[in-house]
Amino acid sequence: MAPLCRAGATPAGQRRGCRARLYHHPAPDGSGGEIGRARARAVRLHQFGQSGHPAGNAMKRLILAALLAAVAAPANAEIRAVFVGIDKYRFSRANPETPEANFRDLSGAVRDVGTIKDALRRAYALDLDRELPGQCESANQVSITLTDYCATKAAILQAWNRQIDASRPGDTVILYYAGHGSRFIEATGSEQASGFNSTIMATDAREPGALAPADILDREIRPIIDRATAAGVRVVTIFDSCNSGTATRNLDAEARTAPPLLVARVEPSAPPASTGNLGAYRVHLAAAEDGQEAFETGGVGKRGGVFTAALAKALVSQPGSSFADLAVAAREGMLAAGQTRQTPHAEGALRATLGGDEVRVPIFDAVRGRDGVNIIGGSLTGITAGSTFVLYPSVSAALPGTTQPLATGMATVVEPGRTQLQLDNPVDLPGRLVARELVHRFETTVPIAVRGSDPALDAALAGIAHARIAPRPQIVVVPGPEVTQLLSPRGTVLARLPTPSDPAFAFLLDRALGKVARVNALTALAGRPQSGQAELCIQNMHPDYQPEVCPKAPNGVRQLALNQPALIVGKNSAAEQRYLYVLGIDPEFGITLLLPPNGALDDPIGAGNILVVPEGQNISPDAPGSYRFVTLSTNARIPAQALEQTGLATVDREVCLTRLSRQACADAARARDPALVWVSAWAATLTLAEVK
């Protein structure tokens, strides 16, 4: 539904992705689709709330939000998988014909395949294929396994595509890889916006004199994942290889790594027209962050990847957990085993569970310190003083909304990058926490107008503090006999809600206007006094395009073509290095994090330098109208995904995504991670664009 769509989504470290479209527009007549289901659930909750249950209004609203957000997975949704493990490489140093090779064979990658398959069988009862003695390939209807010399580039890509083609909307495909990983350097110098280009190495990689490399480049993986999500298929990539934070392994503790590969320019593949349909998403779990090595340890017959061992243990001990909690559990398992030289990386729809839907709620990482509980996020990520949060020990505990929280608190001190909570009652808390926003206190109001008269609508508006009747409205509310429309001042339909008499109406109107208020708060950041500037240039590709040159926009509004790639260049104009974040706001008030997306952690940009999002990683607006782009520049990282939300027509919880895989504390016994740096300097700019 969100008109802003990134043209080149990535699974493994390519770090760029089109935001998943999780919902369709409700039925035009208001009787079916999401609204119809929401009405039925709301009626049940309405009756439940009138039965004398002691739950307060806030809790009932929270439960209602959970019911409205639920989008059931298909009844017969299936999980398929491809497992690749490579110890023996055709052109490694072990081959007498290639003694000059600069990488060695591995010893534990094939064993890792068995480890992860056994964990998935135990945790999810998957009927995975069984490896045959002496054979390097096996398969059944659920999974395909390729090891050693069977795992050629052609075979791997064929297996991936085969499993995707066999899947239907709502199904999940797991792509597991254990082996060498590397980076490639394009001869033209083009690189990812994050500064890295990654590969995984098939068994036939690095053949001397080969015309084409048999490394699988990240830009080759991207269109495969895009094709899957465009068809409604969820994709989970798990790579136990070095540099897999964007996609080696490292003897005693041996790294799974190989030297960089020099290749000619890689032309970006044409992406599908849309990605992330029908609730599809992608998740990437990697053995190591960018620039780190992934290690394998153990004696003869027991060798294996440190990350795979920890993840397998987490899968078995925490079946049904969110990907965020699995990533944290894997990290804690690695620390407990004494592995401190690699940090697992996780990005994507981390609030989802394997085979389950992505549940979107306002959740932030939080840490316990000497000064109390601090949320990793502040005013730059939409938090306001007076908002109420509930604390949980994990993401999985926070997602349902009905789990007993550890504590409740109010945001009292809100800084740009952190928020201090005042707890309602003193309580002993673990070092790592997850804070879920329960009640948001809006600091601005949305000017609206109402066409027609309806007592139920008047009553609903009386209970919404962040809306006011004004002569120059942002939103026009038009009640009707079967549906209530939310219009733009130009008359464009932004959303259709039930009639005001419907039990779900007041809640849905409150959330829709809340999304408008959040957009207003985000754009208002660009008007605050600040030191330094963040600059953005967005334009369609043309023959004379130069990333360093940004042509002037007529009347200050950029003109973009419908369904054409729009290239993004950010510039740090501050005197010191900065982190850059670009958020796009579509005509329906949806907010998409464009740079960096999917929970990725890009490096800071030097003073005066630019950050170019390469071809194949750009955006492609697929609906006409007025767009806005907010560029944030900060001296420390912020969970910018907390600002994302769907458009007004989407029936879901108040979407407020954040990167959940950040390891706030080394383990549950530690207090605040000393590596955390709070924001002390920031800037914001607003760029306008018209798509025709």
C-alpha positions as CSV (number, residue, x, y, z in Angstrom):
1,M,0.0,0.0,0.0
2,A,2.8,2.4,0.8
3,P,3.5,4.3,-2.4
4,L,7.2,4.7,-1.6
5,C,9.0,1.6,-2.7
6,R,12.7,0.9,-2.8
7,A,13.8,-0.5,-6.0
8,G,16.4,-2.9,-4.7
9,A,15.7,-4.8,-1.5
10,T,18.3,-6.9,0.0
11,P,18.5,-9.8,2.4
12,A,22.1,-10.2,3.4
13,G,24.0,-7.1,4.1
14,Q,23.2,-5.4,0.8
15,R,21.5,-3.2,3.4
16,R,18.8,-1.8,1.1
17,G,15.2,-2.9,0.8
18,C,11.8,-1.9,-0.4
19,R,9.5,-1.6,2.6
20,A,7.1,-4.5,2.9
21,R,3.5,-3.8,2.0
22,L,1.8,-5.5,4.8
23,Y,-1.9,-4.7,4.0
24,H,-4.3,-4.0,1.2
25,H,-6.8,-1.2,1.1
26,P,-10.0,-2.1,3.0
27,A,-13.1,-3.0,1.0
28,P,-14.6,0.2,-0.6
29,D,-18.0,-0.4,1.0
30,G,-16.5,-0.8,4.4
31,S,-18.1,-4.2,4.9
32,G,-15.2,-6.5,4.2
33,G,-11.4,-6.6,4.1
34,E,-9.6,-5.4,7.1
35,I,-12.4,-3.1,8.3
36,G,-14.9,-5.9,8.3
37,R,-12.6,-8.1,10.4
38,A,-11.7,-5.2,12.6
39,R,-15.4,-4.5,13.2
40,A,-16.1,-8.1,14.3
41,R,-13.2,-8.1,16.7
42,A,-14.1,-4.7,18.0
43,V,-17.7,-5.7,18.7
44,R,-16.4,-8.7,20.7
45,L,-14.0,-6.5,22.7
46,H,-16.8,-3.9,23.2
47,Q,-19.0,-6.5,24.7
48,F,-16.0,-7.8,26.8
49,G,-15.3,-4.3,28.0
50,Q,-18.9,-3.8,29.1
51,S,-19.0,-7.1,31.1
52,G,-17.4,-5.5,34.1
53,H,-13.9,-6.7,33.5
54,P,-11.5,-4.6,35.7
55,A,-9.2,-3.8,32.8
56,G,-8.9,0.0,32.4
57,N,-9.5,2.0,29.2
58,A,-5.8,2.1,28.3
59,M,-5.5,-1.7,28.6
60,K,-8.7,-2.3,26.6
61,R,-7.4,0.1,23.9
62,L,-4.1,-1.9,23.8
63,I,-5.9,-5.2,23.5
64,L,-8.1,-3.7,20.8
65,A,-5.0,-2.5,18.9
66,A,-3.6,-6.0,19.1
67,L,-6.8,-7.5,17.6
68,L,-7.0,-4.9,14.9
69,A,-3.4,-5.5,13.9
70,A,-3.6,-9.2,13.6
71,V,-3.6,-10.4,10.0
72,A,-3.9,-14.2,10.0
73,A,-1.4,-16.2,8.1
74,P,-2.8,-18.6,5.4
75,A,-4.2,-21.7,7.1
76,N,-1.9,-23.9,5.1
77,A,1.2,-21.7,5.0
78,E,4.4,-23.8,4.6
79,I,8.1,-23.4,5.3
80,R,10.6,-24.4,2.7
81,A,14.4,-24.3,2.9
82,V,17.7,-24.5,1.0
83,F,20.7,-25.5,3.1
84,V,24.2,-24.9,1.7
85,G,27.4,-25.9,3.5
86,I,30.8,-25.8,1.8
87,D,34.1,-27.1,3.3
88,K,35.7,-28.2,0.1
89,Y,36.4,-25.6,-2.7
90,R,37.4,-26.6,-6.2
91,F,40.1,-23.9,-6.4
92,S,41.3,-23.5,-2.9
93,R,44.9,-24.0,-1.7
94,A,44.0,-27.7,-1.1
95,N,43.8,-28.2,-4.8
96,P,47.3,-29.2,-6.2
97,E,46.5,-27.3,-9.4
98,T,45.9,-24.0,-7.6
99,P,48.6,-23.8,-4.9
100,E,48.7,-20.1,-5.3
101,A,45.1,-19.7,-4.1
102,N,44.8,-17.3,-1.2
103,F,42.1,-19.1,0.7
104,R,41.8,-22.5,2.4
105,D,39.2,-25.2,2.7
106,L,37.0,-25.2,5.9
107,S,36.2,-28.0,8.3
108,G,32.9,-27.2,10.0
109,A,30.5,-25.7,7.4
110,V,29.0,-29.0,6.3
111,R,28.5,-30.0,9.9
112,D,26.7,-26.7,10.5
113,V,24.1,-27.7,7.9
114,G,23.3,-30.8,10.0
115,T,23.2,-28.7,13.2
116,I,20.8,-26.1,12.0
117,K,18.5,-28.7,10.3
118,D,18.4,-30.7,13.5
119,A,17.4,-27.6,15.5
120,L,14.6,-26.7,13.0
121,R,13.3,-30.2,13.2
122,R,13.2,-30.2,17.0
123,A,11.8,-26.6,17.3
124,Y,9.3,-26.5,14.4
125,A,8.7,-30.2,13.5
126,L,9.8,-29.6,9.9
127,D,10.1,-32.7,7.7
128,L,13.5,-31.7,6.3
129,D,15.4,-33.8,3.8
130,R,17.9,-36.4,5.1
131,E,21.5,-36.3,3.8
132,L,22.6,-39.5,2.1
133,P,26.0,-41.0,3.0
134,G,28.6,-40.2,0.4
135,Q,26.2,-37.8,-1.4
136,C,26.5,-34.0,-1.6
137,E,23.0,-33.4,-2.6
138,S,19.6,-34.4,-1.1
139,A,16.1,-33.1,-1.3
140,N,12.4,-33.7,-0.6
141,Q,9.3,-31.5,-0.9
142,V,10.3,-29.3,2.0
143,S,14.0,-28.7,1.6
144,I,17.1,-29.0,-0.6
145,T,20.6,-29.6,0.8
146,L,23.8,-28.9,-1.2
147,T,27.2,-29.5,0.3
148,D,30.8,-29.2,-1.0
149,Y,31.3,-29.9,-4.7
150,C,27.5,-30.0,-5.4
151,A,27.2,-26.4,-4.2
152,T,28.1,-24.7,-7.4
153,K,26.9,-21.2,-8.1
154,A,24.4,-22.4,-10.7
155,A,23.1,-25.2,-8.3
156,I,22.6,-22.8,-5.4
157,L,20.8,-20.2,-7.5
158,Q,18.7,-22.9,-9.1
159,A,17.7,-24.3,-5.7
160,W,16.8,-20.9,-4.3
161,N,14.6,-20.1,-7.3
162,R,13.0,-23.6,-7.2
163,Q,11.9,-23.2,-3.6
164,I,10.6,-19.7,-4.2
165,D,8.6,-20.9,-7.3
166,A,7.1,-23.7,-5.2
167,S,5.9,-21.3,-2.6
168,R,2.6,-19.5,-2.3
169,P,1.7,-16.2,-0.6
170,G,2.2,-16.5,3.1
171,D,4.8,-19.3,2.8
172,T,8.3,-18.8,4.2
173,V,11.6,-19.8,2.5
174,I,14.8,-20.2,4.6
175,L,18.1,-19.7,2.7
176,Y,20.9,-21.0,5.0
177,Y,24.6,-20.7,4.0
178,A,27.7,-21.8,5.8
179,G,31.1,-21.3,4.1
180,H,33.5,-18.7,2.9
181,G,32.3,-15.1,2.4
182,S,34.2,-12.2,1.0
183,R,33.8,-8.7,-0.5
184,F,34.1,-7.5,-4.0
185,I,35.5,-4.3,-5.4
186,E,34.0,-3.0,-8.6
187,A,36.5,-1.8,-11.1
188,T,34.4,1.4,-11.6
189,G,34.6,2.2,-7.9
190,S,30.8,1.9,-7.3
191,E,30.0,0.7,-3.9
192,Q,27.0,0.3,-1.6
193,A,25.9,3.2,0.4
194,S,27.2,1.4,3.5
195,G,30.7,1.2,1.8
196,F,30.7,-2.5,1.4
197,N,29.9,-5.0,-1.4
198,S,29.7,-8.6,-0.2
199,T,29.7,-12.1,-1.6
200,I,29.2,-15.7,-0.6
201,M,31.5,-18.2,-2.2
202,A,30.2,-21.2,-4.1
203,T,32.4,-24.2,-4.4
204,D,33.5,-23.2,-7.9
205,A,34.4,-19.7,-6.9
206,R,37.7,-18.1,-7.8
207,E,38.6,-20.3,-10.8
208,P,41.8,-18.9,-12.3
209,G,41.2,-17.2,-15.6
210,A,37.4,-17.6,-15.4
211,L,35.5,-15.1,-17.5
212,A,32.8,-14.6,-14.8
213,P,33.3,-14.9,-11.0
214,A,31.5,-17.8,-9.3
215,D,31.1,-15.8,-6.1
216,I,27.4,-15.0,-5.5
217,L,27.3,-11.2,-5.3
218,D,25.0,-9.4,-3.0
219,R,23.4,-7.6,-6.0
220,E,22.7,-11.0,-7.5
221,I,20.9,-12.1,-4.4
222,R,18.8,-8.9,-4.2
223,P,16.5,-9.5,-7.2
224,I,15.8,-13.1,-6.1
225,I,14.6,-11.9,-2.7
226,D,12.6,-9.1,-4.3
227,R,10.9,-11.6,-6.6
228,A,9.9,-13.7,-3.7
229,T,8.5,-10.9,-1.6
230,A,6.7,-9.5,-4.6
231,A,4.8,-12.8,-4.8
232,G,4.0,-12.6,-1.1
233,V,6.6,-15.1,0.0
234,R,8.6,-14.4,3.2
235,V,12.3,-14.9,3.0
236,V,14.7,-15.6,5.9
237,T,18.4,-15.7,5.1
238,I,20.9,-17.1,7.6
239,F,24.6,-16.7,6.6
240,D,27.4,-18.1,8.7
241,S,30.3,-16.5,6.9
242,C,32.6,-13.6,7.4
243,N,31.4,-10.1,6.4
244,S,28.0,-11.6,6.3
245,G,26.7,-8.6,8.1
246,T,26.3,-7.4,4.5
247,A,26.7,-11.5,3.4
248,T,34.0,-15.7,5.6
249,R,34.5,-18.0,8.1
250,N,37.9,-17.5,10.2
251,L,42.2,-22.5,12.6
252,D,41.8,-23.3,16.1
253,A,39.5,-20.6,15.7
254,E,39.6,-20.3,11.9
255,A,38.0,-17.5,10.0
256,R,35.7,-18.2,7.2
257,T,37.1,-15.5,5.0
258,A,38.7,-14.9,1.6
259,P,40.4,-11.9,0.1
260,P,38.4,-9.3,-1.9
261,L,37.4,-10.0,-5.4
262,L,37.9,-7.4,-8.2
263,V,35.1,-7.5,-10.7
264,A,33.9,-5.4,-13.5
265,R,30.9,-3.1,-12.9
266,V,27.8,-5.0,-11.7
267,E,24.8,-3.7,-13.5
268,P,21.8,-3.5,-11.2
269,S,19.0,-5.9,-12.0
270,A,15.6,-4.5,-12.8
271,P,13.5,-5.1,-9.7
272,P,9.8,-6.1,-9.7
273,A,7.2,-3.4,-9.8
274,S,6.5,-3.9,-6.2
275,T,7.8,-5.9,-3.3
276,G,6.5,-7.1,0.1
277,N,3.0,-7.9,-1.0
278,L,0.5,-9.9,1.0
279,G,2.4,-9.6,4.3
280,A,5.7,-10.7,2.9
281,Y,8.9,-9.7,4.6
282,R,12.6,-10.5,4.7
283,V,14.8,-11.2,7.7
284,H,18.6,-11.6,7.6
285,L,20.6,-13.2,10.4
286,A,24.3,-13.1,10.0
287,A,27.3,-14.5,11.9
288,A,29.2,-11.2,12.0
289,E,29.0,-7.5,11.5
290,D,30.7,-5.7,8.6
291,G,34.4,-6.1,8.7
292,Q,34.3,-8.9,11.3
293,E,35.3,-12.6,10.8
294,A,33.0,-15.5,11.5
295,F,34.8,-18.3,13.4
296,E,34.6,-22.0,13.5
297,T,36.0,-24.0,16.4
298,G,36.1,-27.6,17.7
299,G,38.2,-30.7,17.2
300,V,38.0,-33.3,14.5
301,G,34.5,-34.4,13.9
302,K,33.1,-31.7,16.1
303,R,34.1,-28.6,14.3
304,G,31.4,-26.0,13.5
305,G,30.5,-22.4,13.2
306,V,30.3,-20.5,16.5
307,F,27.2,-18.6,15.3
308,T,25.4,-21.6,14.0
309,A,25.9,-23.5,17.2
310,A,24.5,-20.6,19.3
311,L,21.6,-20.0,16.9
312,A,20.6,-23.7,16.9
313,K,20.6,-23.7,20.7
314,A,18.4,-20.6,20.7
315,L,16.0,-22.2,18.3
316,V,15.6,-25.3,20.4
317,S,15.4,-23.5,23.7
318,Q,13.1,-20.7,22.5
319,P,10.8,-22.1,19.8
320,G,8.3,-19.5,18.5
321,S,10.5,-16.6,19.6
322,S,10.8,-13.5,17.5
323,F,13.9,-13.2,15.3
324,A,15.0,-10.3,17.5
325,D,15.1,-12.5,20.6
326,L,16.7,-15.3,18.7
327,A,19.5,-12.9,17.6
328,V,20.0,-11.7,21.1
329,A,20.0,-15.3,22.5
330,A,22.6,-16.3,19.9
331,R,24.8,-13.4,20.9
332,E,24.5,-14.2,24.6
333,G,25.3,-17.8,23.8
334,M,28.4,-16.8,22.0
335,L,29.5,-14.6,24.9
336,A,28.9,-17.4,27.3
337,A,31.1,-19.6,25.2
338,G,33.9,-17.0,25.4
339,Q,33.5,-15.8,21.8
340,T,33.9,-12.0,21.9
341,R,35.5,-11.4,18.5
342,Q,32.4,-11.5,16.4
343,T,29.0,-9.9,16.9
344,P,26.0,-11.4,15.1
345,H,24.0,-9.1,12.8
346,A,20.2,-9.1,12.4
347,E,18.0,-6.9,10.3
348,G,14.6,-6.9,8.6
349,A,11.3,-7.8,10.1
350,L,12.8,-8.9,13.4
351,R,9.4,-8.7,15.2
352,A,8.2,-11.7,13.2
353,T,8.5,-15.3,14.1
354,L,9.5,-18.1,11.8
355,G,6.5,-18.9,9.7
356,G,4.5,-16.2,11.4
357,D,3.4,-12.6,10.7
358,E,5.4,-9.5,11.3
359,V,3.8,-7.9,14.4
360,R,4.3,-4.1,14.4
361,V,4.0,-2.2,17.7
362,P,5.8,0.7,19.2
363,I,8.8,-1.1,20.7
364,F,12.3,0.2,21.7
365,D,15.4,-1.3,23.2
366,A,16.0,0.0,26.7
367,V,18.8,-0.4,29.3
368,R,19.0,-0.2,33.0
369,G,21.7,2.1,34.3
370,R,22.7,4.0,37.4
371,D,20.2,6.8,36.6
372,G,17.3,4.4,36.1
373,V,15.8,3.0,32.9
374,N,16.8,4.7,29.6
375,I,15.1,4.0,26.3
376,I,17.4,4.0,23.2
377,G,15.5,6.7,21.4
378,G,14.2,10.1,22.1
379,S,12.6,13.1,20.5
380,L,14.3,12.4,17.2
381,T,12.5,9.1,17.1
382,G,9.1,10.4,18.0
383,I,9.0,9.9,21.8
384,T,7.3,12.7,23.8
385,A,7.4,13.6,27.5
386,G,4.4,12.2,29.3
387,S,4.0,9.1,27.1
388,T,3.6,5.8,29.0
389,F,5.7,2.7,28.4
390,V,5.6,-0.8,29.7
391,L,8.8,-2.9,30.1
392,Y,9.3,-6.5,29.2
393,P,12.3,-8.8,29.3
394,S,12.2,-9.7,25.6
395,V,10.6,-8.7,22.3
396,S,8.6,-12.0,22.3
397,A,7.1,-11.1,25.6
398,A,6.2,-7.5,24.5
399,L,4.6,-8.4,21.1
400,P,1.3,-10.0,22.3
401,G,0.3,-7.0,24.4
402,T,-1.3,-9.2,27.0
403,T,1.8,-10.5,28.7
404,Q,2.3,-9.3,32.3
405,P,5.0,-6.5,32.0
406,L,7.9,-6.2,34.4
407,A,7.1,-2.5,35.1
408,T,5.3,0.6,33.8
409,G,6.8,4.0,33.5
410,M,6.4,7.5,32.1
411,A,8.8,9.4,29.9
412,T,10.0,12.3,32.0
413,V,13.3,13.4,30.4
414,V,13.3,13.2,26.6
415,E,16.5,14.1,24.9
416,P,17.2,13.8,21.1
417,G,18.6,10.3,21.4
418,R,17.4,8.9,24.7
419,T,14.5,8.9,27.1
420,Q,14.5,8.5,30.9
421,L,11.6,6.7,32.4
422,Q,10.1,7.3,35.8
423,L,8.8,3.9,37.0
424,D,5.4,3.7,38.7
425,N,6.8,1.4,41.3
426,P,10.4,0.5,42.3
427,V,11.3,-3.0,40.9
428,D,14.4,-5.0,40.3
429,L,15.0,-5.2,36.6
430,P,17.4,-7.0,34.3
431,G,20.0,-5.1,32.3
432,R,18.4,-5.7,28.9
433,L,14.8,-4.5,28.5
434,V,12.2,-3.9,25.8
435,A,10.0,-0.9,26.2
436,R,6.6,-0.9,24.5
437,E,4.7,2.4,24.1
438,L,1.3,2.1,25.7
439,V,0.0,5.6,25.5
440,H,1.5,8.3,23.3
441,R,1.1,11.9,24.4
442,F,0.9,14.2,21.3
443,E,2.4,17.6,21.5
444,T,0.6,18.9,18.4
445,T,-2.9,18.8,17.1
446,V,-4.2,18.0,13.6
447,P,-6.5,20.6,12.0
448,I,-9.6,18.9,10.6
449,A,-12.9,19.8,9.1
450,V,-16.2,17.7,9.2
451,R,-18.7,17.6,6.4
452,G,-22.1,16.7,7.7
453,S,-23.4,16.1,11.2
454,D,-23.3,13.0,13.2
455,P,-23.6,12.8,17.1
456,A,-21.4,9.6,17.2
457,L,-18.7,11.4,15.2
458,D,-18.9,14.4,17.5
459,A,-18.5,12.1,20.5
460,A,-15.5,10.3,18.9
461,L,-13.8,13.6,18.1
462,A,-14.3,14.9,21.7
463,G,-12.2,12.0,22.9
464,I,-9.3,12.8,20.5
465,A,-7.0,15.4,22.1
466,H,-4.7,15.6,19.0
467,A,-7.4,16.9,16.6
468,R,-9.2,20.2,16.4
469,I,-11.7,21.8,14.0
470,A,-9.9,24.5,11.9
471,P,-10.7,26.6,8.9
472,R,-7.7,25.3,7.0
473,P,-7.8,21.6,7.6
474,Q,-5.2,18.9,6.8
475,I,-7.9,16.2,6.9
476,V,-11.6,16.4,6.0
477,V,-13.8,13.8,7.7
478,V,-16.9,12.8,5.7
479,P,-19.3,10.4,7.4
480,G,-21.6,8.4,5.3
481,P,-24.3,5.7,5.7
482,E,-21.9,2.8,5.1
483,V,-18.4,4.2,5.3
484,T,-16.6,7.3,6.7
485,Q,-14.0,8.8,4.4
486,L,-10.9,10.7,5.3
487,L,-10.0,13.2,2.5
488,S,-7.1,15.5,1.8
489,P,-7.9,19.2,1.3
490,R,-7.8,18.4,-2.5
491,G,-10.5,15.7,-2.1
492,T,-8.2,12.7,-2.4
493,V,-9.4,9.7,-0.4
494,L,-6.8,8.8,2.1
495,A,-8.7,6.2,4.1
496,R,-12.1,4.6,4.6
497,L,-13.3,3.9,8.1
498,P,-16.5,2.3,9.4
499,T,-19.5,4.5,10.1
500,P,-19.3,6.6,13.4
501,S,-21.8,4.2,15.1
502,D,-19.5,1.3,14.6
503,P,-17.7,0.2,17.9
504,A,-14.3,0.3,16.1
505,F,-14.7,3.8,14.6
506,A,-13.4,5.9,17.5
507,F,-10.3,3.8,17.8
508,L,-9.6,3.8,14.1
509,L,-10.1,7.5,13.7
510,D,-7.9,8.2,16.7
511,R,-5.1,6.1,15.2
512,A,-5.4,7.6,11.7
513,L,-5.2,11.1,13.0
514,G,-2.4,10.1,15.3
515,K,-0.4,9.1,12.2
516,V,-1.0,12.6,10.8
517,A,0.2,14.1,14.0
518,R,3.4,12.0,14.0
519,V,4.1,13.2,10.4
520,N,3.6,16.8,11.6
521,A,6.0,16.2,14.5
522,L,8.7,14.7,12.2
523,T,8.5,17.5,9.6
524,A,8.6,20.1,12.5
525,L,12.1,18.9,13.3
526,A,13.4,20.7,10.2
527,G,12.2,24.0,11.7
528,R,14.1,23.8,14.9
529,P,17.3,25.8,15.6
530,Q,20.4,23.6,15.0
531,S,24.1,23.7,14.2
532,G,25.3,22.3,10.9
533,Q,23.0,21.0,8.1
534,A,21.9,17.8,6.5
535,E,21.4,18.1,2.8
536,L,19.5,15.8,0.4
537,C,19.2,15.7,-3.3
538,I,16.7,13.4,-4.9
539,Q,16.2,13.2,-8.7
540,N,15.4,10.9,-11.6
541,M,18.3,9.5,-13.6
542,H,19.3,11.5,-16.7
543,P,22.2,11.4,-19.1
544,D,24.1,14.2,-17.4
545,Y,23.6,12.9,-13.8
546,Q,26.4,13.6,-11.4
547,P,26.0,12.7,-7.8
548,E,28.0,15.8,-6.6
549,V,25.7,18.2,-8.6
550,C,22.2,18.8,-7.4
551,P,20.2,21.0,-9.9
552,K,17.9,23.6,-8.4
553,A,14.3,22.7,-7.9
554,P,11.7,25.0,-9.4
555,N,9.8,26.7,-6.5
556,G,11.8,24.6,-4.1
557,V,9.8,21.4,-5.1
558,R,11.6,18.5,-6.8
559,Q,9.8,17.0,-9.8
560,L,9.8,13.1,-9.9
561,A,8.4,10.8,-12.5
562,L,5.9,8.1,-11.6
563,N,7.3,4.6,-11.4
564,Q,10.8,5.8,-12.3
565,P,13.8,5.2,-10.1
566,A,14.7,8.3,-8.0
567,L,18.3,8.5,-6.9
568,I,19.2,9.7,-3.4
569,V,22.3,11.6,-2.4
570,G,22.8,12.8,1.2
571,K,25.5,15.3,2.3
572,N,27.0,15.9,5.7
573,S,27.6,19.7,5.9
574,A,28.6,19.7,9.5
575,A,32.2,20.2,10.7
576,E,32.4,16.7,12.1
577,Q,31.3,13.2,11.0
578,R,27.6,12.4,11.1
579,Y,25.2,9.6,10.7
580,L,22.6,10.3,8.0
581,Y,19.0,9.1,7.9
582,V,16.5,9.8,5.1
583,L,12.8,9.3,5.7
584,G,10.2,9.5,2.9
585,I,6.6,10.6,3.6
586,D,4.1,9.6,1.0
587,P,0.7,11.3,0.2
588,E,-1.1,9.0,2.6
589,F,1.1,9.9,5.6
590,G,3.1,6.7,5.5
591,I,6.7,7.1,6.6
592,T,9.4,4.9,5.1
593,L,13.1,4.8,6.3
594,L,15.0,5.1,3.0
595,L,18.5,5.4,4.3
596,P,19.5,3.1,5.9
597,P,16.6,0.7,5.7
598,N,15.8,-2.7,7.3
599,G,17.6,-2.0,10.6
600,A,21.0,-1.7,9.0
601,L,23.8,0.2,10.7
602,D,25.7,2.4,8.2
603,D,29.0,4.0,9.1
604,P,29.2,7.8,9.8
605,I,29.9,10.2,6.9
606,G,32.9,12.5,7.1
607,A,32.6,16.2,7.2
608,G,31.6,17.6,3.8
609,N,31.3,14.2,2.3
610,I,28.3,12.8,0.4
611,L,26.6,9.4,0.6
612,V,25.3,8.1,-2.7
613,V,22.7,5.4,-2.8
614,P,23.7,3.5,-5.9
615,E,21.5,2.4,-8.8
616,G,19.5,-0.6,-7.9
617,Q,19.1,0.7,-4.4
618,N,17.0,3.7,-5.1
619,I,13.3,4.3,-4.6
620,S,10.4,4.3,-7.1
621,P,7.2,6.2,-6.1
622,D,4.3,4.2,-7.5
623,A,1.5,6.8,-6.8
624,P,1.2,10.4,-7.9
625,G,1.1,13.2,-5.3
626,S,3.1,15.3,-3.0
627,Y,6.0,13.6,-1.2
628,R,8.2,14.9,1.6
629,F,11.6,13.8,2.6
630,V,13.2,14.5,6.1
631,T,17.0,14.1,6.4
632,L,18.4,13.7,9.9
633,S,22.1,14.2,10.7
634,T,23.3,13.0,14.1
635,N,26.6,12.6,15.9
636,A,25.4,9.2,17.3
637,R,23.2,6.4,16.0
638,I,19.5,6.5,16.6
639,P,16.8,3.9,16.0
640,A,15.4,5.8,13.1
641,Q,13.0,2.9,12.1
642,A,11.0,4.0,15.1
643,L,9.6,6.7,12.9
644,E,8.2,4.4,10.3
645,Q,4.5,4.0,9.9
646,T,1.9,2.8,7.4
647,G,-0.5,5.1,5.6
648,L,-3.9,6.2,6.9
649,A,-5.8,3.4,5.1
650,T,-3.9,0.6,6.8
651,V,-5.7,-1.0,9.7
652,D,-2.9,-1.9,12.1
653,R,-1.4,-0.8,15.3
654,E,0.3,2.5,15.5
655,V,3.4,1.4,13.6
656,C,6.6,2.6,15.1
657,L,9.4,0.4,14.1
658,T,12.8,0.3,15.7
659,R,15.9,-1.8,15.1
660,L,15.5,-4.7,17.7
661,S,18.7,-6.5,17.1
662,R,20.9,-3.9,18.8
663,Q,22.6,-5.5,21.7
664,A,22.0,-2.9,24.4
665,C,23.7,-4.9,27.1
666,A,26.4,-7.6,26.7
667,D,24.2,-9.9,28.9
668,A,21.3,-9.7,31.3
669,A,23.6,-9.1,34.3
670,R,25.3,-6.0,32.9
671,A,23.9,-2.4,33.1
672,R,24.2,0.1,30.3
673,D,26.5,-0.9,27.5
674,P,29.5,1.5,27.7
675,A,29.6,1.6,23.9
676,L,26.3,3.5,23.8
677,V,26.7,7.1,22.8
678,W,23.7,9.5,23.2
679,V,23.0,12.2,20.6
680,S,24.3,15.6,21.5
681,A,24.3,17.3,18.1
682,W,21.8,16.9,15.3
683,A,20.3,18.7,12.3
684,A,17.2,18.1,10.1
685,T,16.1,19.4,6.7
686,L,12.8,19.0,4.7
687,T,12.8,18.3,1.0
688,L,9.5,18.6,-1.0
689,A,8.8,16.6,-4.2
690,E,5.9,16.2,-6.6
691,V,5.4,12.9,-8.4
692,K,3.6,13.0,-11.7
